[in-house]
Amino acid sequence: MMKIAKTAIAFIIAVLVTYVSAAIFYTQQVIAKQSAIGMEFTAGQKLEYYTSNLSGLWQYGATITIALLIAFAVAAGVKRILTPLAPIAYPVAGAAAMALLIVLIESQLGGGAGVIGGARDALGISLQCFAGFLGGGLFAMLRPR
């Protein structure tokens, strides 16, 4: 029972870290792109944008939760078969989950410019994947063995 609870706590922390990182990266990418075309932001406006996105991207957070749940379950099986890859199974699964999530969202809701504003170019997509990598790494460190 304790192992299940510790695994659940590790998963919740991994989801939160992935979501917060993804939202921060998303926001920074959008601000950077808008600044590149001449928009100017005060520090207060940037802070408001970050806090607004942290609370406003909850649907993205919900889909991240589902994506990580599936990815970590797959990683748990794969790392038993491919034992040399076991140390990186969860971080890679987290990154892959984010990449697949972006592709699925774009294919279902997309329309050229990219539905996820912070993932409209290679850097933005890479940062979203890095958020998943961070969450997966944290899950690997915190989960019971």
trRosetta pair geometry for C-beta under 8 A, 3 or more apart (Angstrom, degrees):
i j d omega theta_ij theta_ji phi_ij phi_ji
1 4 5.8 -55 -156 33 34 111
1 5 6.5 30 151 -16 66 106
2 5 5.6 -55 -149 38 35 111
2 6 6.2 34 154 -18 68 107
2 144 7.9 105 121 -71 81 161
3 6 5.8 -55 -145 39 30 109
3 7 6.2 32 154 -20 64 107
3 144 4.8 -122 -138 73 78 154
4 7 5.7 -55 -147 37 29 112
4 8 6.3 31 153 -20 64 106
5 8 5.6 -53 -147 36 31 112
5 9 6.4 30 154 -18 65 105
6 9 5.7 -51 -145 37 32 111
6 10 6.3 35 153 -20 64 106
6 142 7.7 -157 171 153 86 81
6 143 7.0 118 129 -151 93 44
6 144 4.5 75 96 -36 137 113
7 10 5.6 -53 -148 37 31 113
7 11 6.3 33 152 -21 64 105
7 143 5.4 39 -116 -141 71 92
7 144 6.1 -76 -58 23 80 95
8 11 5.6 -54 -148 35 31 113
8 12 6.4 32 154 -19 65 104
9 12 5.7 -51 -146 35 32 111
9 13 6.4 31 155 -16 64 106
9 142 7.3 -114 106 154 87 126
10 13 5.9 -57 -149 39 29 110
10 14 6.3 32 152 -21 64 108
10 138 7.6 -179 -168 132 80 78
10 139 5.3 103 152 -140 101 63
10 142 3.7 171 -122 106 101 108
10 143 4.3 178 111 -75 170 63
10 144 7.7 -152 -20 -12 142 63
11 14 5.5 -55 -147 37 31 113
11 15 6.3 32 155 -20 66 104
11 68 7.4 151 -160 125 89 119
11 69 7.4 54 -164 -96 132 74
11 72 7.0 -154 -114 57 103 171
11 139 6.3 44 -95 -122 49 114
11 143 7.8 56 -48 -88 71 102
12 15 5.7 -52 -148 35 30 111
12 16 6.4 30 154 -18 64 106
13 16 5.7 -55 -147 37 31 111
13 17 6.3 29 156 -17 66 106
13 138 6.1 -121 121 142 103 127
13 139 7.6 164 78 -83 89 64
13 142 6.1 16 65 48 140 175
14 17 5.9 -55 -145 38 29 108
14 18 6.2 28 156 -18 64 109
14 68 6.5 175 120 178 113 147
14 72 7.8 93 103 -73 159 143
14 94 7.3 -120 179 -100 116 132
14 135 4.2 95 -179 -177 78 84
14 136 6.7 74 -159 -75 126 27
14 138 5.0 175 -100 84 76 104
14 139 3.8 10 -79 -60 148 99
14 142 7.4 -155 -49 43 96 129
15 18 5.8 -58 -147 39 28 110
15 19 6.0 25 157 -17 66 110
15 61 7.6 86 166 -171 99 85
15 64 6.4 134 -153 116 83 102
15 65 5.1 34 -140 -103 136 78
15 68 5.8 -167 -92 55 82 154
15 135 6.6 73 -77 -153 22 134
16 19 5.8 -56 -141 40 27 109
16 20 6.0 22 162 -14 65 110
17 20 6.1 -55 -138 41 26 105
17 21 6.0 25 161 -16 63 113
17 131 7.9 -180 132 -170 69 75
17 134 5.7 -125 142 125 115 105
17 135 4.9 166 83 -95 98 75
17 138 5.3 74 39 15 161 161
18 21 6.0 -62 -146 42 24 109
18 22 6.0 23 158 -19 64 112
18 64 5.6 -179 116 172 120 131
18 68 6.4 168 26 -69 167 142
18 94 6.4 -137 -98 -163 130 117
18 98 7.4 -152 -167 -72 116 118
18 131 5.1 100 -156 150 61 90
18 132 5.5 46 -137 -98 119 46
18 134 6.6 166 -90 76 62 90
18 135 3.1 -15 -57 -50 103 147
18 136 7.9 66 -78 -26 121 64
19 22 5.7 -56 -142 38 26 110
19 23 6.2 24 159 -17 64 108
19 57 7.7 172 -170 102 93 111
19 60 7.5 140 -138 108 89 89
19 61 4.3 42 -133 -120 133 96
19 64 5.4 164 -82 74 85 155
19 65 7.9 1 -60 -52 123 80
19 131 7.8 122 -47 168 11 128
20 23 5.8 -55 -145 38 28 110
20 24 6.3 27 155 -17 64 107
20 54 6.8 20 -125 -130 73 104
21 24 5.8 -57 -147 38 29 109
21 25 6.1 26 157 -15 66 109
21 130 7.4 -119 154 107 131 82
21 131 3.7 171 104 -127 111 94
21 134 5.5 108 -42 58 172 146
21 135 7.3 -147 29 -43 132 93
22 25 5.8 -56 -143 41 28 109
22 26 6.0 36 154 -25 64 109
22 57 7.9 -147 108 129 101 149
22 60 7.1 -148 120 141 132 124
22 64 6.5 -163 20 -94 160 148
22 98 7.1 -161 -98 -129 126 127
22 118 7.9 140 174 89 67 142
22 127 7.9 135 -124 129 53 84
22 128 5.5 51 -131 -132 95 73
22 131 4.0 144 -64 136 74 171
22 132 7.6 49 -70 -44 115 70
23 26 5.4 -50 -143 35 29 118
23 27 6.3 28 158 -18 63 106
23 50 7.8 103 137 -161 98 66
23 53 5.1 162 -171 130 99 102
23 54 5.1 113 137 -97 153 57
23 57 5.2 -179 -107 47 106 144
23 60 7.5 142 -80 86 86 133
23 61 7.7 -8 -53 -67 118 101
24 27 5.9 -55 -147 37 29 109
24 28 6.3 26 156 -17 64 108
24 50 6.7 24 -115 -143 70 105
24 54 7.8 25 -61 -79 71 97
25 28 5.8 -57 -145 38 30 110
25 29 6.3 31 156 -20 64 107
25 118 6.0 123 118 164 71 136
25 124 7.4 142 149 -145 101 60
25 127 3.8 180 -169 150 137 124
25 128 6.3 -167 97 -69 139 54
25 130 7.3 142 -87 65 158 108
25 131 5.9 -127 9 -52 139 120
26 29 6.0 -61 -154 35 25 110
26 30 6.5 19 154 -15 63 108
26 53 6.3 -167 92 177 115 143
26 57 7.0 102 72 -88 160 161
26 60 8.0 43 -61 138 164 170
26 116 6.9 -88 -125 178 114 94
26 117 6.7 84 -173 74 92 83
26 118 3.0 -158 -140 7 56 158
26 119 7.1 -39 -108 -28 84 84
26 124 7.6 68 -112 -157 52 101
26 127 8.0 -176 -54 107 46 122
26 128 7.3 58 -68 -84 86 97
27 30 5.8 -57 -149 37 31 108
27 31 6.2 29 156 -16 67 108
27 49 5.7 143 -158 132 115 99
27 50 5.1 120 142 -101 167 63
27 53 4.6 -170 -75 37 113 159
27 118 6.7 -24 -19 -82 25 136
28 31 5.8 -54 -144 40 31 110
28 32 6.1 33 156 -21 65 108
28 118 7.4 72 55 -135 60 119
28 127 7.9 -126 67 -177 115 164
29 32 5.7 -55 -145 36 28 112
29 33 6.3 25 157 -17 64 106
29 117 7.2 162 99 126 106 74
29 118 3.8 119 54 -145 128 76
29 119 7.3 84 93 -53 168 39
29 120 7.6 158 152 26 128 87
29 121 8.0 -171 -161 38 123 96
29 123 7.1 168 -115 107 112 100
29 124 4.5 82 -141 -104 158 102
29 127 6.7 -173 -54 48 124 151
30 33 5.9 -55 -147 37 29 108
30 34 6.3 24 156 -14 65 109
30 49 7.7 -149 88 174 120 131
30 117 4.8 37 -91 131 112 122
30 118 5.5 -65 -34 -76 89 80
31 34 5.9 -60 -146 41 29 107
31 35 6.0 31 155 -21 66 109
31 41 6.1 -49 -149 1 108 158
31 46 6.2 50 -123 -122 151 94
31 49 6.5 123 -73 108 112 158
32 35 5.7 -55 -144 37 28 112
32 36 6.4 35 153 -27 62 105
33 36 5.6 -50 -151 27 31 117
33 37 7.2 13 156 -5 61 103
33 117 7.9 -140 42 172 145 92
33 120 7.5 37 -83 52 159 130
34 37 6.2 -65 -156 42 35 98
34 39 4.1 -31 156 45 95 138
34 41 7.6 74 97 -40 121 115
35 38 7.7 163 -172 26 32 8
35 39 5.8 -86 -85 69 39 79
35 40 7.2 75 -122 -97 79 39
35 41 6.9 -72 -79 5 101 104
41 45 4.5 -135 -161 88 85 122
41 46 5.0 99 140 -57 130 86
41 49 7.3 -39 -147 -9 143 141
42 45 4.7 98 50 4 76 101
42 46 7.1 -139 93 -4 41 85
43 46 5.7 -53 -151 36 33 112
43 47 6.3 34 152 -19 66 106
44 47 5.7 -54 -146 37 31 112
44 48 6.3 32 154 -19 65 106
45 48 5.6 -53 -146 38 32 112
45 49 6.3 36 152 -23 64 105
46 49 5.5 -54 -149 34 31 114
46 50 6.4 32 153 -18 65 104
47 50 5.8 -52 -149 35 32 111
47 51 6.3 23 157 -11 66 108
48 51 6.0 -58 -143 43 30 105
48 52 5.9 33 156 -23 65 111
49 52 5.7 -55 -143 37 25 113
49 53 6.4 20 159 -14 62 108
50 53 6.1 -62 -149 39 26 105
50 54 6.3 29 155 -24 64 106
51 54 5.6 -48 -145 31 33 115
51 55 6.7 14 161 -1 64 105
52 55 6.5 -71 -156 46 27 95
52 56 5.3 8 160 -8 68 129
53 56 5.5 -64 -118 51 29 103
53 57 5.4 23 -178 -21 71 114
54 57 7.1 -45 -123 30 12 101
55 58 6.8 -11 175 -45 44 102
57 60 4.2 -30 173 34 96 122
57 61 6.1 109 116 -25 80 91
58 61 5.1 -51 -149 36 39 119
58 62 6.4 45 151 -24 68 98
59 62 5.5 -44 -149 30 36 114
59 63 6.7 31 152 -13 64 102
60 63 5.9 -57 -151 40 33 106
60 64 6.3 39 148 -24 66 105
60 116 7.5 106 -115 -115 130 108
61 64 5.4 -49 -145 33 33 116
61 65 6.6 41 153 -25 63 100
62 65 5.6 -47 -155 27 33 116
62 66 6.9 28 151 -13 63 103
63 66 5.7 -51 -150 38 39 110
63 67 6.1 40 151 -20 68 107
63 101 6.0 131 138 -152 110 119
63 105 7.3 87 143 -73 165 115
64 67 5.6 -56 -144 40 30 112
64 68 6.1 26 159 -16 66 108
64 97 7.7 94 -152 131 60 117
64 98 7.4 13 -125 -98 92 81
64 101 6.8 32 -94 -132 57 170
64 132 7.8 -146 -150 -91 100 91
65 68 6.2 -59 -146 39 24 105
65 69 6.3 28 154 -23 61 108
66 69 5.6 -53 -148 32 30 115
66 70 6.6 25 157 -13 64 105
67 70 6.1 -60 -152 39 29 106
67 71 6.0 24 154 -16 66 114
67 97 4.1 131 151 178 102 106
67 98 7.0 117 128 -72 147 41
67 100 6.8 169 -146 79 118 102
67 101 4.5 -35 -90 -71 158 120
67 132 7.9 -64 117 -116 122 126
68 71 5.5 -56 -136 43 33 111
68 72 5.8 30 165 -18 69 108
68 93 7.9 98 -143 127 60 98
68 94 6.2 16 -119 -116 96 78
68 97 5.4 119 -82 132 50 168
68 132 7.2 -163 -89 -139 97 92
68 135 6.4 -67 -115 127 141 138
68 136 7.6 -154 -138 -74 101 80
68 139 7.9 168 -179 -48 119 153
69 72 6.3 -56 -141 38 21 104
69 73 6.5 22 156 -18 58 110
70 73 5.8 -60 -151 36 29 112
70 74 6.4 26 154 -16 65 107
70 97 7.0 145 71 -118 90 113
71 74 5.8 -56 -150 38 31 110
71 75 6.1 32 152 -21 66 108
71 93 4.0 147 161 168 100 97
71 94 6.3 141 116 -78 146 35
71 96 6.2 160 -134 78 125 95
71 97 3.6 -80 -42 -66 151 120
71 132 7.8 5 86 -171 171 122
71 136 7.6 -73 122 -93 126 118
72 75 5.4 -50 -141 38 34 115
72 76 6.4 45 154 -29 64 99
72 90 6.1 26 -120 -127 86 92
72 93 5.8 134 -81 119 44 145
72 94 7.7 31 -67 -67 87 77
72 136 7.3 -171 -87 -120 91 86
72 139 6.3 -84 -113 148 133 160
73 76 5.8 -46 -152 25 30 115
73 77 7.2 23 152 -9 59 102
74 77 6.0 -62 -160 39 35 106
74 78 6.0 29 151 -17 71 112
74 93 6.4 166 74 -130 96 123
75 78 5.6 -56 -136 42 33 110
75 79 5.9 33 166 -23 69 108
75 89 4.2 135 -172 156 102 99
75 90 5.2 128 136 -85 158 52
75 92 7.3 150 -112 71 120 86
75 93 3.7 -75 -57 -49 130 150
75 136 7.6 145 -59 -148 172 118
76 79 6.4 -53 -142 32 21 107
76 80 7.3 22 154 -19 54 106
76 89 7.6 130 -68 137 29 140
77 80 6.0 -62 -162 29 34 111
77 81 6.9 19 151 -9 68 108
78 81 5.8 -65 -154 41 38 105
78 82 5.8 -14 167 27 78 109
78 85 7.2 -46 137 91 101 128
78 89 6.0 168 85 -139 103 117
78 93 7.9 162 41 -74 134 116
79 82 6.5 -66 -120 67 30 76
79 83 7.0 71 171 -108 60 40
79 85 6.2 -126 -115 95 69 83
79 86 4.0 95 -169 -113 106 70
79 89 3.8 -56 -70 -60 118 161
80 83 7.1 5 -160 -76 23 78
80 86 7.8 77 -64 -95 33 109
82 85 4.4 9 124 27 112 118
82 86 7.4 179 100 -47 67 67
82 89 7.9 146 78 -89 103 109
83 86 5.4 -11 -158 -28 48 118
85 88 5.9 -74 -170 56 69 92
85 89 5.7 97 131 -70 88 83
85 92 7.7 -44 -180 21 111 150
86 89 5.5 -27 -143 -18 33 120
87 140 7.4 87 -168 -178 48 145
88 91 5.5 -65 -160 52 66 107
88 92 5.2 61 144 -22 92 111
89 92 6.2 -68 -148 42 21 105
89 93 6.0 21 157 -21 63 113
89 140 7.3 140 62 -98 77 122
90 93 5.4 -52 -139 37 32 114
90 94 6.3 37 158 -23 64 102
90 136 4.0 178 143 -176 73 88
90 137 6.9 159 99 -72 100 26
90 139 5.0 -137 176 83 142 109
90 140 4.0 -180 49 -59 135 99
90 143 7.8 172 -76 3 161 137
91 94 5.7 -52 -150 32 31 113
91 95 6.6 28 155 -14 64 104
91 133 4.7 39 -174 -159 89 70
91 134 7.8 55 -131 -50 93 14
91 136 3.9 158 -98 99 30 114
91 137 4.3 36 -87 -62 110 78
91 140 6.4 -51 -33 -8 83 138
92 95 5.8 -54 -149 39 34 109
92 96 6.1 32 154 -17 67 109
92 133 7.4 25 -81 -114 29 86
92 136 6.9 -137 27 131 30 161
93 96 5.7 -56 -142 41 30 110
93 97 6.1 38 155 -27 64 105
93 132 8.0 -123 108 160 48 110
93 136 5.5 156 63 -123 79 137
94 97 5.6 -50 -147 30 28 114
94 98 6.7 26 155 -16 61 103
94 131 8.0 -126 154 109 110 51
94 132 3.6 177 151 163 78 76
94 133 5.4 167 88 -78 111 23
94 134 7.3 -125 126 49 150 40
94 135 4.8 175 -147 74 142 90
94 136 2.7 -144 -10 -34 124 111
94 137 7.4 -91 28 -11 148 62
94 139 7.3 156 -61 18 126 126
95 98 6.0 -57 -154 35 32 108
95 99 6.5 30 151 -17 66 106
95 129 4.3 48 -158 -179 85 89
95 130 7.0 25 -110 -76 102 26
95 132 4.6 157 -83 90 31 110
95 133 4.2 26 -62 -63 105 88
95 136 6.8 -79 -15 12 70 142
96 99 5.6 -53 -146 37 35 112
96 100 6.1 31 157 -15 68 108
96 129 7.8 49 -57 -140 25 102
96 132 7.4 -141 33 129 36 146
97 100 5.9 -59 -146 42 27 107
97 101 6.0 34 153 -26 64 109
97 132 5.3 -177 62 -149 92 139
97 136 7.9 150 17 -62 119 119
98 101 5.5 -51 -143 34 30 117
98 102 6.5 31 157 -19 63 102
98 128 4.8 -175 167 141 124 87
98 129 4.8 -180 82 -100 123 46
98 131 6.2 129 -101 68 157 92
98 132 3.5 -145 -20 -30 120 136
99 102 6.0 -56 -154 34 29 109
99 103 6.5 26 151 -15 64 107
99 125 6.9 62 -116 178 77 102
99 128 7.6 139 -74 100 50 105
99 129 5.2 26 -56 -93 91 111
99 132 7.7 -107 -14 34 70 154
100 103 5.6 -55 -147 38 35 112
100 104 6.1 32 156 -18 69 107
101 104 5.9 -57 -145 39 28 109
101 105 6.2 27 157 -17 65 107
102 105 5.9 -54 -144 38 29 109
102 106 6.2 27 157 -17 64 109
102 116 6.0 -83 -129 25 92 149
102 119 5.3 -108 -131 141 134 156
102 125 6.1 171 115 -128 172 92
102 128 6.1 98 -58 106 132 155
103 106 5.9 -59 -147 40 27 110
103 107 6.2 23 157 -18 65 110
104 107 5.8 -55 -141 37 29 108
104 108 6.2 15 162 -8 65 112
105 108 6.2 -68 -146 45 26 101
105 109 5.7 -31 176 33 67 113
105 110 7.3 104 122 -51 61 88
105 115 5.6 -128 143 70 104 136
105 116 6.3 68 100 -35 144 110
106 109 6.9 -77 -119 61 18 73
106 110 3.7 41 -173 -64 62 131
106 114 6.6 -37 -109 -131 112 62
106 115 5.9 -166 -97 15 58 105
106 116 7.5 -74 -64 8 89 97
107 110 6.2 8 -62 10 16 121
109 115 4.7 57 103 -88 112 156
110 114 6.9 -19 -133 -114 97 32
110 115 5.4 -105 -93 -25 58 104
111 115 7.4 87 19 -65 80 84
113 120 6.7 -25 165 -128 63 128
114 117 6.9 133 106 -96 103 30
114 119 6.3 -154 179 90 131 69
114 120 3.8 -177 47 -106 157 83
116 119 4.1 11 103 38 118 110
116 120 7.3 -167 88 -52 66 69
116 124 7.7 167 115 150 100 124
116 128 7.3 39 141 -81 148 153
117 120 6.4 -23 -160 -30 35 115
118 124 5.0 179 152 -152 53 113
118 127 7.2 -83 155 81 105 127
118 128 7.0 131 109 -62 102 106
119 124 4.1 -173 -111 134 34 108
119 125 4.8 86 -161 -79 94 59
119 127 7.6 -142 -94 60 80 91
119 128 5.0 -4 -91 -22 125 142
120 124 5.5 42 31 42 51 157
121 124 5.1 94 50 12 67 104
121 125 7.1 -135 97 -3 32 91
122 125 5.9 -57 -145 40 30 108
122 126 6.0 33 156 -22 65 110
123 126 5.6 -56 -146 38 29 113
123 127 6.3 30 155 -20 64 105
124 127 5.8 -53 -147 34 30 110
124 128 6.6 30 153 -17 63 104
125 128 5.7 -54 -152 36 33 111
125 129 6.4 32 151 -16 66 106
126 129 5.6 -56 -149 39 32 111
126 130 6.2 38 150 -24 66 104
127 130 5.3 -48 -144 33 34 116
127 131 6.7 44 151 -25 62 96
128 131 5.6 -44 -155 25 35 116
128 132 7.0 33 147 -12 61 101
129 132 5.6 -53 -156 37 39 112
129 133 6.3 44 145 -23 68 104
130 133 5.2 -49 -145 35 37 118
130 134 6.4 43 153 -22 66 99
131 134 5.8 -50 -151 32 30 113
131 135 6.6 28 151 -14 62 106
132 135 5.6 -54 -147 39 34 111
132 136 6.1 33 155 -18 67 108
133 136 5.8 -56 -145 39 28 111
133 137 6.2 31 155 -21 63 107
134 137 5.8 -55 -148 35 28 112
134 138 6.4 27 155 -17 63 107
135 138 5.7 -56 -148 37 30 110
135 139 6.3 33 152 -20 65 105
136 139 5.5 -51 -146 35 33 113
136 140 6.4 36 153 -21 64 103
137 140 5.6 -52 -150 33 32 113
137 141 6.5 27 153 -15 64 106
138 141 5.7 -57 -149 38 33 109
138 142 6.0 12 161 -6 69 116
139 142 6.2 -68 -136 47 26 98
139 143 5.7 31 169 -34 67 111
140 143 6.6 -43 -129 21 19 110
